[in-house]
Amino acid sequence: MPDRPLAIVHLDLDAFFAAVEVLENPDLAGQPVLVGGRPEERGVVAAASYPARAFGVRSAMPMYRAVQLCPHAIIVPPRHSLYRDYSHRVMDILHQTSSLVEQVSIDEAYLDLTDEVAAWEEAVEIARRLQERVRDGVGLSASLGVATNKLVAKVASDHDKPGGLTVVRPGEEAAFLAPLPVRVLWGVGPVTARHLAEIGVTTVGELAQLPEQDLCTRFGRHGAEMARQARGIDHRPVITEHERKSVSQECTFAHDLRDPEALRRQLWRLSQGVARRLRQAEMVAGTVAIKLRYADFTTLTRQMSLAVPTDDERMIYRAALVLLRRAWQRDRPVRLLGVAGRHLTPPAGQLPLF
């Protein structure tokens, strides 16, 4: 039925990396756990348990700052293969529930339950059972939002953390969003939020009161999108497959590097990692790119197209080395180096499935 409201669920695993570490080591339960690199090695926080968050620690924060805020934190190095295993277990549960699952990261996904239910309210009960299955079957806490579109479901899942289930029923979308800060909307970053604040707009409800034409005049096409979102409108479907556009690997060094040979060794190691990921994805890269960050945080990116797409680490390294020689100002200390393969395609002779 064309007028039937969609039933969309967004599931977000709470403090995922840290929660997995607690599962693997119950002695960490209730402790301020930080997953990430060491503070003396310029590490950043990949995940923080909720006891650590109580001290103001957040993901992507420099680890040295996190330790300043939470001196008794327990720092655990990340174990990405372990996290992928747990993620697969959770996603298997979601795929058993609906054929329309869109995994957007290792710890979150959308489900479209519209065709699974006869009445919209049944989606709420399915979401509740999903939450229980993830908790009882995998041992992880998840926060869920149930709504009529992806935008509102995503905001709803973040509304009551950890372990919440927030339901926004058909017709309640605009009222639910109205008191929230404009930053909850997609595409409203710090700069846009600042421009909106300059005209007295800080909440979604205040944004919804502005004429769409005024927003378009100020923000161009993005203004029309903001006007729709502020009214709780989002027509994007749940997409079950995403085209992978690039693979990359980068490293922030414990100490700035200025020795050419040391930089070449790092570049070779990163090129090997990119080649390995390409082979795992069964793709080849038509473009190689590097990312270079100096000690003062000035960041450069350079790329070059290849004559023949490849997943060979030697070809990737040779291209990356050319880019490094062109971009790097010799003797200027380098803080971070990265390599990426872009414009991905299946290897020659391998036809796409669809």
Order of alpha helices (4+ residues) and beta strands (2+ residues): beta-alpha-beta-beta-alpha-alpha-beta-alpha-beta-beta-alpha-beta-alpha-beta-alpha-alpha-alpha-alpha-alpha-beta-alpha-beta-beta-alpha-beta
